[in-house]
Amino acid sequence: MTTKQSMHIDPYEKNWIRLSIGLLVMFAAAVAVAGFALGIQVPTSEQRVDPKTVAEVGPWANPGLRELSPGKYEAYVLAQTWQFMPREMTVPAGSEITFYITSKDVQHGFKLQDTNLNVQIVPGQVSKLTITIDEPGEYTYICTEYCGLAHAAMFGKLIVE
Ligand code: CUA
C-alpha cells in the first residue's frame, strides 16, 4: 500500500525559502537595470598584446586620440611607470570616447575623475571602455593601483571643451 504524503516544511523554513528566492529575483533585476537601463559596463579584456613590443608597434606606438567621425573618438592610452601616454587629450563636449588602455610594464589603474570610468590596466591585456562626456571641464585621469615610488605622480588630463 502506498501512502501519499506531502513533505513537511517548517513555516520558518518556508519563509526563508521565500526570502531567498525574493533576493535572487531582486539581484537579477538589479543586474538587468544596471546593464540595460543605466548602461553600466563591466570592463573586459579586449585583446592581448605583447607588453615588450606594444610601445613600438601598433596604435600604442603613437598613443592618443583618433577621430573616427565628428564627435566620436578612440583614445589609445599607454600606461608605464610612472606616466600615462598621452599626458593630455582634448575633445569637444558631447563626444563619445572609447578608451583602449594597456601597460608596457607593471599593473596600473585608470580612473577618470568625476566619471564612472575606472579600470584596471594589466600588462599584456587591453582594457576597453566607452564614455560620453557632455559637461565641459578638465577631467584628471589617475593611476589607482600602487605601481611603485612615483605612483602618486602618475596622472594625465582630459580636456572637454
Ligand atoms: Cu601606475 Cu600607480
Backbone and ligand atoms as CSV (ligand in chain L), in Angstrom:
chain,resi,resn,atom,element,x,y,z
A,1,MET,N,N,0.843,-1.201,0.000
A,1,MET,CA,C,0.000,0.000,0.000
A,1,MET,C,C,0.880,1.254,0.000
A,2,THR,N,N,0.504,2.190,-0.839
A,2,THR,CA,C,1.284,3.430,-0.870
A,2,THR,C,C,0.494,4.561,-0.213
A,3,THR,N,N,1.179,5.312,0.550
A,3,THR,CA,C,0.534,6.487,1.145
A,3,THR,C,C,1.147,7.726,0.514
A,4,LYS,N,N,0.259,8.589,0.135
A,4,LYS,CA,C,0.756,9.836,-0.431
A,4,LYS,C,C,0.814,10.869,0.686
A,5,GLN,N,N,2.012,11.350,0.939
A,5,GLN,CA,C,2.071,12.376,1.961
A,5,GLN,C,C,2.924,13.544,1.471
A,6,SER,N,N,2.487,14.706,1.816
A,6,SER,CA,C,3.241,15.881,1.364
A,6,SER,C,C,4.408,16.107,2.311
A,7,MET,N,N,5.482,16.674,1.753
A,7,MET,CA,C,6.680,16.910,2.547
A,7,MET,C,C,6.387,17.993,3.587
A,8,HIS,N,N,6.782,17.716,4.785
A,8,HIS,CA,C,6.556,18.727,5.814
A,8,HIS,C,C,7.687,19.759,5.805
A,9,ILE,N,N,7.324,21.001,5.660
A,9,ILE,CA,C,8.328,22.072,5.770
A,9,ILE,C,C,7.904,23.012,6.889
A,10,ASP,N,N,8.788,23.216,7.772
A,10,ASP,CA,C,8.521,24.112,8.888
A,10,ASP,C,C,8.186,25.512,8.362
A,11,PRO,N,N,7.219,26.203,8.950
A,11,PRO,CA,C,6.846,27.553,8.463
A,11,PRO,C,C,8.034,28.522,8.432
A,12,TYR,N,N,8.907,28.438,9.403
A,12,TYR,CA,C,10.114,29.284,9.410
A,12,TYR,C,C,10.949,29.038,8.155
A,13,GLU,N,N,11.136,27.716,7.881
A,13,GLU,CA,C,11.925,27.299,6.730
A,13,GLU,C,C,11.293,27.838,5.438
A,14,LYS,N,N,9.980,27.751,5.367
A,14,LYS,CA,C,9.260,28.246,4.177
A,14,LYS,C,C,9.525,29.727,3.960
A,15,ASN,N,N,9.495,30.483,5.053
A,15,ASN,CA,C,9.737,31.918,4.921
A,15,ASN,C,C,11.151,32.208,4.441
A,16,TRP,N,N,12.114,31.429,4.950
A,16,TRP,CA,C,13.497,31.631,4.495
A,16,TRP,C,C,13.640,31.294,3.021
A,17,ILE,N,N,12.931,30.251,2.576
A,17,ILE,CA,C,12.966,29.886,1.154
A,17,ILE,C,C,12.380,31.023,0.320
A,18,ARG,N,N,11.260,31.567,0.773
A,18,ARG,CA,C,10.632,32.690,0.045
A,18,ARG,C,C,11.587,33.881,-0.007
A,19,LEU,N,N,12.198,34.176,1.131
A,19,LEU,CA,C,13.115,35.317,1.189
A,19,LEU,C,C,14.293,35.121,0.229
A,20,SER,N,N,14.847,33.890,0.210
A,20,SER,CA,C,15.993,33.612,-0.666
A,20,SER,C,C,15.616,33.793,-2.130
A,21,ILE,N,N,14.450,33.278,-2.501
A,21,ILE,CA,C,14.014,33.412,-3.891
A,21,ILE,C,C,13.780,34.886,-4.224
A,22,GLY,N,N,13.170,35.606,-3.275
A,22,GLY,CA,C,12.931,37.035,-3.467
A,22,GLY,C,C,14.226,37.794,-3.703
A,23,LEU,N,N,15.261,37.461,-2.919
A,23,LEU,CA,C,16.559,38.139,-3.066
A,23,LEU,C,C,17.173,37.847,-4.426
A,24,LEU,N,N,17.084,36.587,-4.864
A,24,LEU,CA,C,17.651,36.230,-6.173
A,24,LEU,C,C,16.984,37.026,-7.285
A,25,VAL,N,N,15.650,37.137,-7.204
A,25,VAL,CA,C,14.905,37.902,-8.212
A,25,VAL,C,C,15.341,39.368,-8.174
A,26,MET,N,N,15.506,39.890,-6.951
A,26,MET,CA,C,15.916,41.281,-6.808
A,26,MET,C,C,17.318,41.513,-7.397
A,27,PHE,N,N,18.248,40.612,-7.114
A,27,PHE,CA,C,19.622,40.765,-7.636
A,27,PHE,C,C,19.622,40.698,-9.168
A,28,ALA,N,N,18.855,39.752,-9.704
A,28,ALA,CA,C,18.801,39.613,-11.163
A,28,ALA,C,C,18.230,40.892,-11.778
A,29,ALA,N,N,17.212,41.465,-11.125
A,29,ALA,CA,C,16.611,42.708,-11.622
A,29,ALA,C,C,17.624,43.844,-11.557
A,30,ALA,N,N,18.401,43.907,-10.464
A,30,ALA,CA,C,19.398,44.978,-10.314
A,30,ALA,C,C,20.454,44.878,-11.419
A,31,VAL,N,N,20.897,43.660,-11.722
A,31,VAL,CA,C,21.890,43.464,-12.788
A,31,VAL,C,C,21.306,43.894,-14.135
A,32,ALA,N,N,20.042,43.526,-14.376
A,32,ALA,CA,C,19.396,43.875,-15.641
A,32,ALA,C,C,19.262,45.392,-15.778
A,33,VAL,N,N,18.840,46.057,-14.708
A,33,VAL,CA,C,18.686,47.516,-14.748
A,33,VAL,C,C,20.047,48.187,-14.975
A,34,ALA,N,N,21.086,47.725,-14.242
A,34,ALA,CA,C,22.419,48.319,-14.382
A,34,ALA,C,C,22.944,48.146,-15.802
A,35,GLY,N,N,22.754,46.972,-16.360
A,35,GLY,CA,C,23.302,46.681,-17.679
A,35,GLY,C,C,22.539,47.321,-18.812
A,36,PHE,N,N,21.200,47.256,-18.749
A,36,PHE,CA,C,20.404,47.699,-19.897
A,36,PHE,C,C,19.885,49.121,-19.748
A,37,ALA,N,N,19.462,49.513,-18.538
A,37,ALA,CA,C,18.887,50.848,-18.375
A,37,ALA,C,C,19.966,51.884,-18.072
A,38,LEU,N,N,20.895,51.568,-17.179
A,38,LEU,CA,C,21.910,52.548,-16.782
A,38,LEU,C,C,23.158,52.471,-17.654
A,39,GLY,N,N,23.275,51.431,-18.448
A,39,GLY,CA,C,24.413,51.318,-19.360
A,39,GLY,C,C,25.739,51.081,-18.668
A,40,ILE,N,N,25.717,50.505,-17.481
A,40,ILE,CA,C,26.973,50.218,-16.776
A,40,ILE,C,C,27.671,49.051,-17.458
A,41,GLN,N,N,28.948,49.246,-17.806
A,41,GLN,CA,C,29.684,48.193,-18.498
A,41,GLN,C,C,30.706,47.578,-17.561
A,42,VAL,N,N,30.890,46.311,-17.672
A,42,VAL,CA,C,31.979,45.658,-16.954
A,42,VAL,C,C,33.181,45.663,-17.887
A,43,PRO,N,N,34.318,46.238,-17.417
A,43,PRO,CA,C,35.485,46.274,-18.307
A,43,PRO,C,C,35.905,44.861,-18.690
A,44,THR,N,N,36.151,44.667,-19.954
A,44,THR,CA,C,36.562,43.346,-20.400
A,44,THR,C,C,37.945,43.443,-21.028
A,45,SER,N,N,38.616,42.321,-21.076
A,45,SER,CA,C,39.888,42.281,-21.767
A,45,SER,C,C,39.587,42.207,-23.256
A,46,GLU,N,N,39.886,43.290,-23.963
A,46,GLU,CA,C,39.503,43.422,-25.356
A,46,GLU,C,C,40.388,42.568,-26.261
A,47,GLN,N,N,41.679,42.621,-26.008
A,47,GLN,CA,C,42.587,41.819,-26.803
A,47,GLN,C,C,43.884,41.629,-26.022
A,48,ARG,N,N,44.725,40.726,-26.499
A,48,ARG,CA,C,46.016,40.509,-25.845
A,48,ARG,C,C,47.100,41.155,-26.687
A,49,VAL,N,N,48.077,41.729,-26.007
A,49,VAL,CA,C,49.219,42.329,-26.707
A,49,VAL,C,C,50.485,41.880,-25.996
A,50,ASP,N,N,51.602,42.044,-26.657
A,50,ASP,CA,C,52.878,41.717,-26.028
A,50,ASP,C,C,53.412,42.982,-25.356
A,51,PRO,N,N,53.467,43.017,-24.016
A,51,PRO,CA,C,53.896,44.245,-23.329
A,51,PRO,C,C,55.310,44.667,-23.711
A,52,LYS,N,N,56.121,43.734,-24.184
A,52,LYS,CA,C,57.512,44.076,-24.534
A,52,LYS,C,C,57.577,44.911,-25.812
A,53,THR,N,N,56.611,44.703,-26.719
A,53,THR,CA,C,56.688,45.395,-28.006
A,53,THR,C,C,55.545,46.389,-28.226
A,54,VAL,N,N,54.613,46.447,-27.264
A,54,VAL,CA,C,53.403,47.247,-27.501
A,54,VAL,C,C,53.709,48.731,-27.695
A,55,ALA,N,N,54.811,49.204,-27.122
A,55,ALA,CA,C,55.158,50.618,-27.274
A,55,ALA,C,C,55.832,50.903,-28.615
A,56,GLU,N,N,56.202,49.846,-29.337
A,56,GLU,CA,C,56.907,50.057,-30.605
A,56,GLU,C,C,56.043,49.784,-31.839
A,57,VAL,N,N,55.112,48.838,-31.696
A,57,VAL,CA,C,54.278,48.508,-32.858
A,57,VAL,C,C,52.804,48.707,-32.509
A,58,GLY,N,N,51.995,48.940,-33.532
A,58,GLY,CA,C,50.561,49.080,-33.312
A,58,GLY,C,C,50.194,50.471,-32.830
A,59,PRO,N,N,48.910,50.669,-32.501
A,59,PRO,CA,C,48.415,52.014,-32.183
A,59,PRO,C,C,49.047,52.641,-30.940
A,60,TRP,N,N,49.562,51.821,-30.012
A,60,TRP,CA,C,50.151,52.399,-28.793
A,60,TRP,C,C,51.550,52.955,-29.032
A,61,ALA,N,N,52.107,52.681,-30.220
A,61,ALA,CA,C,53.394,53.289,-30.555
A,61,ALA,C,C,53.197,54.795,-30.752
A,62,ASN,N,N,51.956,55.156,-31.075
A,62,ASN,CA,C,51.613,56.560,-31.263
A,62,ASN,C,C,50.339,56.826,-30.469
A,63,PRO,N,N,50.444,56.835,-29.125
A,63,PRO,CA,C,49.236,56.913,-28.305
A,63,PRO,C,C,48.520,58.247,-28.463
A,64,GLY,N,N,47.226,58.239,-28.191
A,64,GLY,CA,C,46.455,59.475,-28.277
A,64,GLY,C,C,45.113,59.247,-28.931
A,65,LEU,N,N,44.505,60.349,-29.345
A,65,LEU,CA,C,43.147,60.322,-29.880
A,65,LEU,C,C,43.123,60.034,-31.367
A,66,ARG,N,N,42.115,59.304,-31.795
A,66,ARG,CA,C,41.815,59.154,-33.219
A,66,ARG,C,C,40.358,59.566,-33.385
A,67,GLU,N,N,40.113,60.481,-34.301
A,67,GLU,CA,C,38.724,60.881,-34.546
A,67,GLU,C,C,38.143,59.971,-35.613
A,68,LEU,N,N,37.112,59.217,-35.244
A,68,LEU,CA,C,36.503,58.277,-36.183
A,68,LEU,C,C,35.499,58.984,-37.067
A,69,SER,N,N,34.691,59.834,-36.433
A,69,SER,CA,C,33.712,60.665,-37.133
A,69,SER,C,C,33.466,61.828,-36.195
A,70,PRO,N,N,32.790,62.888,-36.643
A,70,PRO,CA,C,32.617,64.032,-35.744
A,70,PRO,C,C,31.979,63.607,-34.415
A,71,GLY,N,N,32.661,63.910,-33.325
A,71,GLY,CA,C,32.139,63.591,-32.001
A,71,GLY,C,C,32.374,62.163,-31.561
A,72,LYS,N,N,33.119,61.407,-32.334
A,72,LYS,CA,C,33.372,60.014,-31.980
A,72,LYS,C,C,34.871,59.741,-32.027
A,73,TYR,N,N,35.421,59.333,-30.896
A,73,TYR,CA,C,36.881,59.194,-30.784
A,73,TYR,C,C,37.278,57.832,-30.227
A,74,GLU,N,N,38.490,57.440,-30.608
A,74,GLU,CA,C,39.167,56.346,-29.937
A,74,GLU,C,C,40.374,56.946,-29.239
A,75,ALA,N,N,40.622,56.519,-28.010
A,75,ALA,CA,C,41.785,57.019,-27.274
A,75,ALA,C,C,42.673,55.837,-26.914
A,76,TYR,N,N,43.861,55.814,-27.500
A,76,TYR,CA,C,44.838,54.773,-27.170
A,76,TYR,C,C,45.757,55.315,-26.086
A,77,VAL,N,N,45.715,54.691,-24.931
A,77,VAL,CA,C,46.494,55.167,-23.791
A,77,VAL,C,C,47.472,54.069,-23.375
A,78,LEU,N,N,48.737,54.475,-23.229
A,78,LEU,CA,C,49.771,53.546,-22.782
A,78,LEU,C,C,50.189,53.929,-21.366
A,79,ALA,N,N,50.082,52.972,-20.469
A,79,ALA,CA,C,50.492,53.208,-19.087
A,79,ALA,C,C,51.871,52.612,-18.872
A,80,GLN,N,N,52.721,53.343,-18.166
A,80,GLN,CA,C,54.046,52.832,-17.814
A,80,GLN,C,C,54.476,53.502,-16.524
A,81,THR,N,N,55.453,52.947,-15.847
A,81,THR,CA,C,55.928,53.582,-14.612
A,81,THR,C,C,56.668,54.867,-15.003
A,82,TRP,N,N,56.281,56.055,-14.618
A,82,TRP,CA,C,55.094,56.391,-13.877
A,82,TRP,C,C,54.377,57.502,-14.620
A,83,GLN,N,N,53.897,57.140,-15.776
A,83,GLN,CA,C,53.158,58.135,-16.549
A,83,GLN,C,C,52.178,57.470,-17.515
A,84,PHE,N,N,51.214,58.280,-17.919
A,84,PHE,CA,C,50.316,57.871,-18.988
A,84,PHE,C,C,50.743,58.583,-20.254
A,85,MET,N,N,50.697,57.861,-21.373
A,85,MET,CA,C,50.911,58.487,-22.666
A,85,MET,C,C,49.594,58.404,-23.421
A,86,PRO,N,N,48.995,59.472,-23.897
A,86,PRO,CA,C,49.472,60.847,-23.743
A,86,PRO,C,C,49.145,61.400,-22.354
A,87,ARG,N,N,49.757,62.512,-22.023
A,87,ARG,CA,C,49.502,63.148,-20.732
A,87,ARG,C,C,48.268,64.035,-20.789
A,88,GLU,N,N,47.908,64.428,-22.023
A,88,GLU,CA,C,46.777,65.343,-22.159
A,88,GLU,C,C,46.041,65.068,-23.459
A,89,MET,N,N,44.708,65.135,-23.396
A,89,MET,CA,C,43.878,64.954,-24.594
A,89,MET,C,C,42.763,65.987,-24.550
A,90,THR,N,N,42.333,66.423,-25.718
A,90,THR,CA,C,41.253,67.416,-25.777
A,90,THR,C,C,40.176,66.954,-26.750
A,91,VAL,N,N,38.933,66.965,-26.287
A,91,VAL,CA,C,37.796,66.607,-27.149
A,91,VAL,C,C,36.682,67.635,-26.954
A,92,PRO,N,N,35.816,67.802,-27.956
A,92,PRO,CA,C,34.662,68.679,-27.755
A,92,PRO,C,C,33.627,68.042,-26.825
A,93,ALA,N,N,32.850,68.888,-26.155
A,93,ALA,CA,C,31.805,68.389,-25.260
A,93,ALA,C,C,30.812,67.539,-26.042
A,94,GLY,N,N,30.310,66.515,-25.398
A,94,GLY,CA,C,29.336,65.628,-26.033
A,94,GLY,C,C,29.975,64.503,-26.820
A,95,SER,N,N,31.302,64.419,-26.782
A,95,SER,CA,C,31.987,63.382,-27.550
A,95,SER,C,C,31.848,62.015,-26.895
A,96,GLU,N,N,31.818,61.008,-27.761
A,96,GLU,CA,C,31.865,59.628,-27.281
A,96,GLU,C,C,33.303,59.129,-27.461
A,97,ILE,N,N,33.902,58.712,-26.371
A,97,ILE,CA,C,35.306,58.276,-26.418
A,97,ILE,C,C,35.396,56.820,-25.995
A,98,THR,N,N,36.035,56.020,-26.838
A,98,THR,CA,C,36.316,54.637,-26.460
A,98,THR,C,C,37.793,54.528,-26.131
A,99,PHE,N,N,38.063,54.182,-24.892
A,99,PHE,CA,C,39.444,54.050,-24.427
A,99,PHE,C,C,39.955,52.633,-24.656
A,100,TYR,N,N,41.169,52.552,-25.197
A,100,TYR,CA,C,41.888,51.283,-25.285
A,100,TYR,C,C,43.185,51.485,-24.511
A,101,ILE,N,N,43.281,50.857,-23.359
A,101,ILE,CA,C,44.405,51.140,-22.471
A,101,ILE,C,C,45.178,49.857,-22.177
A,102,THR,N,N,46.490,49.981,-22.233
A,102,THR,CA,C,47.318,48.835,-21.856
A,102,THR,C,C,48.572,49.339,-21.160
A,103,SER,N,N,49.299,48.418,-20.559
A,103,SER,CA,C,50.518,48.753,-19.836
A,103,SER,C,C,51.695,48.053,-20.471
A,104,LYS,N,N,52.851,48.731,-20.476
A,104,LYS,CA,C,54.024,48.065,-21.045
A,104,LYS,C,C,54.923,47.479,-19.962
A,105,ASP,N,N,54.593,47.743,-18.685
A,105,ASP,CA,C,55.430,47.166,-17.635
A,105,ASP,C,C,54.608,46.467,-16.545
A,106,VAL,N,N,54.218,47.216,-15.519
A,106,VAL,CA,C,53.529,46.571,-14.401
A,106,VAL,C,C,52.040,46.921,-14.424
A,107,GLN,N,N,51.332,46.427,-13.417
A,107,GLN,CA,C,49.904,46.687,-13.333
A,107,GLN,C,C,49.650,48.123,-12.885
A,108,HIS,N,N,48.740,48.794,-13.571
A,108,HIS,CA,C,48.338,50.139,-13.206
A,108,HIS,C,C,46.824,50.192,-13.114
A,109,GLY,N,N,46.303,51.398,-12.849
A,109,GLY,CA,C,44.861,51.601,-12.853
A,109,GLY,C,C,44.584,52.862,-13.647
A,110,PHE,N,N,43.348,53.006,-14.115
A,110,PHE,CA,C,42.987,54.219,-14.860
A,110,PHE,C,C,41.613,54.639,-14.388
A,111,LYS,N,N,41.581,55.766,-13.690
A,111,LYS,CA,C,40.287,56.308,-13.269
A,111,LYS,C,C,40.162,57.708,-13.798
A,112,LEU,N,N,39.049,57.957,-14.496
A,112,LEU,CA,C,38.774,59.296,-14.996
A,112,LEU,C,C,37.899,59.978,-13.961
A,113,GLN,N,N,38.478,60.980,-13.277
A,113,GLN,CA,C,37.789,61.633,-12.161
A,113,GLN,C,C,36.465,62.254,-12.606
A,114,ASP,N,N,35.508,62.239,-11.710
A,114,ASP,CA,C,34.166,62.800,-11.922
A,114,ASP,C,C,33.357,62.045,-12.976
A,115,THR,N,N,33.795,60.841,-13.317
A,115,THR,CA,C,33.008,59.970,-14.198
A,115,THR,C,C,33.001,58.579,-13.558
A,116,ASN,N,N,32.278,57.650,-14.185
A,116,ASN,CA,C,32.275,56.297,-13.630
A,116,ASN,C,C,33.275,55.400,-14.365
A,117,LEU,N,N,34.214,56.022,-15.091
A,117,LEU,CA,C,35.187,55.225,-15.826
A,117,LEU,C,C,36.375,54.907,-14.918
A,118,ASN,N,N,36.547,53.641,-14.648
A,118,ASN,CA,C,37.580,53.196,-13.716
A,118,ASN,C,C,37.936,51.776,-14.092
A,119,VAL,N,N,39.191,51.540,-14.448
A,119,VAL,CA,C,39.530,50.218,-14.956
A,119,VAL,C,C,40.953,49.840,-14.561
A,120,GLN,N,N,41.147,48.546,-14.405
A,120,GLN,CA,C,42.464,48.016,-14.080
A,120,GLN,C,C,43.256,47.852,-15.375
A,121,ILE,N,N,44.532,48.183,-15.332
A,121,ILE,CA,C,45.379,48.066,-16.529
A,121,ILE,C,C,46.411,46.969,-16.278
A,122,VAL,N,N,46.279,45.900,-17.017
A,122,VAL,CA,C,47.138,44.737,-16.816
A,122,VAL,C,C,48.064,44.591,-18.017
A,123,PRO,N,N,49.378,44.468,-17.784
A,123,PRO,CA,C,50.274,44.296,-18.928
A,123,PRO,C,C,49.891,43.057,-19.741
A,124,GLY,N,N,49.898,43.213,-21.053
A,124,GLY,CA,C,49.540,42.087,-21.911
A,124,GLY,C,C,48.074,42.073,-22.303
A,125,GLN,N,N,47.263,42.903,-21.616
A,125,GLN,CA,C,45.844,42.960,-21.950
A,125,GLN,C,C,45.449,44.386,-22.302
A,126,VAL,N,N,44.385,44.505,-23.101
A,126,VAL,CA,C,43.870,45.819,-23.453
A,126,VAL,C,C,42.529,45.993,-22.753
A,127,SER,N,N,42.410,47.061,-21.965
A,127,SER,CA,C,41.147,47.360,-21.298
A,127,SER,C,C,40.390,48.363,-22.144
A,128,LYS,N,N,39.124,48.041,-22.414
A,128,LYS,CA,C,38.312,48.891,-23.298
A,128,LYS,C,C,37.081,49.375,-22.553
A,129,LEU,N,N,36.831,50.684,-22.592
A,129,LEU,CA,C,35.618,51.246,-22.007
A,129,LEU,C,C,35.200,52.459,-22.823
A,130,THR,N,N,33.904,52.648,-22.953
A,130,THR,CA,C,33.379,53.774,-23.722
A,130,THR,C,C,32.643,54.728,-22.793
A,131,ILE,N,N,32.828,56.017,-23.044
A,131,ILE,CA,C,32.151,57.015,-22.218
A,131,ILE,C,C,31.761,58.203,-23.089
A,132,THR,N,N,30.662,58.844,-22.739
A,132,THR,CA,C,30.276,60.092,-23.388
A,132,THR,C,C,30.290,61.178,-22.328
A,133,ILE,N,N,30.994,62.281,-22.603
A,133,ILE,CA,C,31.073,63.360,-21.623
A,133,ILE,C,C,30.443,64.619,-22.205
A,134,ASP,N,N,29.376,65.066,-21.563
A,134,ASP,CA,C,28.655,66.242,-22.045
A,134,ASP,C,C,29.129,67.522,-21.375
A,135,GLU,N,N,29.582,67.378,-20.134
A,135,GLU,CA,C,29.919,68.546,-19.325
A,135,GLU,C,C,31.342,69.010,-19.620
A,136,PRO,N,N,31.527,70.253,-20.127
A,136,PRO,CA,C,32.885,70.736,-20.365
A,136,PRO,C,C,33.665,70.850,-19.057
A,137,GLY,N,N,34.972,70.705,-19.161
A,137,GLY,CA,C,35.804,70.809,-17.966
A,137,GLY,C,C,37.092,70.041,-18.140
A,138,GLU,N,N,37.874,70.013,-17.067
A,138,GLU,CA,C,39.122,69.262,-17.077
A,138,GLU,C,C,38.960,68.029,-16.207
A,139,TYR,N,N,39.140,66.886,-16.821
A,139,TYR,CA,C,38.981,65.631,-16.100
A,139,TYR,C,C,40.357,64.987,-15.957
A,140,THR,N,N,40.775,64.842,-14.727
A,140,THR,CA,C,42.084,64.233,-14.479
A,140,THR,C,C,41.942,62.713,-14.532
A,141,TYR,N,N,42.894,62.046,-15.175
A,141,TYR,CA,C,42.928,60.593,-15.037
A,141,TYR,C,C,44.120,60.196,-14.190
A,142,ILE,N,N,43.856,59.312,-13.254
A,142,ILE,CA,C,44.873,58.966,-12.262
A,142,ILE,C,C,45.091,57.454,-12.230
A,143,CYS,N,N,46.280,57.087,-11.773
A,143,CYS,CA,C,46.585,55.668,-11.584
A,143,CYS,C,C,46.040,55.238,-10.226
A,144,THR,N,N,45.289,54.153,-10.208
A,144,THR,CA,C,44.630,53.731,-8.973
A,144,THR,C,C,45.203,52.443,-8.402
A,145,GLU,N,N,46.293,51.962,-8.957
A,145,GLU,CA,C,46.915,50.766,-8.384
A,145,GLU,C,C,48.359,51.116,-8.059
A,146,TYR,N,N,48.757,50.802,-6.855
A,146,TYR,CA,C,50.116,51.154,-6.446
A,146,TYR,C,C,51.122,50.480,-7.379
A,147,CYS,N,N,51.974,51.311,-8.026
A,147,CYS,CA,C,52.874,50.769,-9.037
A,147,CYS,C,C,54.312,51.187,-8.780
A,148,GLY,N,N,54.605,51.615,-7.551
A,148,GLY,CA,C,55.985,51.950,-7.219
A,148,GLY,C,C,56.125,53.362,-6.690
A,149,LEU,N,N,57.376,53.797,-6.588
A,149,LEU,CA,C,57.732,55.055,-5.928
A,149,LEU,C,C,56.898,56.259,-6.338
A,150,ALA,N,N,56.790,56.497,-7.644
A,150,ALA,CA,C,56.140,57.727,-8.110
A,150,ALA,C,C,54.690,57.471,-8.540
A,151,HIS,N,N,54.070,56.449,-7.957
A,151,HIS,CA,C,52.669,56.129,-8.277
A,151,HIS,C,C,51.765,57.361,-8.170
A,152,ALA,N,N,51.962,58.132,-7.107
A,152,ALA,CA,C,51.093,59.283,-6.856
A,152,ALA,C,C,51.265,60.368,-7.915
A,153,ALA,N,N,52.369,60.325,-8.661
A,153,ALA,CA,C,52.622,61.356,-9.672
A,153,ALA,C,C,52.129,60.903,-11.048
A,154,MET,N,N,51.446,59.769,-11.087
A,154,MET,CA,C,51.043,59.211,-12.378
A,154,MET,C,C,49.626,59.661,-12.702
A,155,PHE,N,N,49.518,60.672,-13.525
A,155,PHE,CA,C,48.195,61.177,-13.894
A,155,PHE,C,C,48.266,61.930,-15.219
A,156,GLY,N,N,47.110,62.209,-15.775
A,156,GLY,CA,C,47.017,62.977,-17.008
A,156,GLY,C,C,45.705,63.745,-17.007
A,157,LYS,N,N,45.412,64.374,-18.143
A,157,LYS,CA,C,44.270,65.295,-18.146
A,157,LYS,C,C,43.476,65.170,-19.440
A,158,LEU,N,N,42.176,64.990,-19.305
A,158,LEU,CA,C,41.288,65.039,-20.472
A,158,LEU,C,C,40.545,66.361,-20.419
A,159,ILE,N,N,40.705,67.160,-21.473
A,159,ILE,CA,C,40.036,68.457,-21.511
A,159,ILE,C,C,38.815,68.339,-22.420
A,160,VAL,N,N,37.668,68.667,-21.863
A,160,VAL,CA,C,36.428,68.660,-22.634
A,160,VAL,C,C,35.995,70.094,-22.814
A,161,GLU,N,N,35.932,70.544,-24.065
A,161,GLU,CA,C,35.665,71.977,-24.285
A,161,GLU,C,C,34.472,72.211,-25.195
L,1,CUA,CU1,CU,50.728,53.456,-12.162
L,1,CUA,CU2,CU,50.172,53.596,-9.872
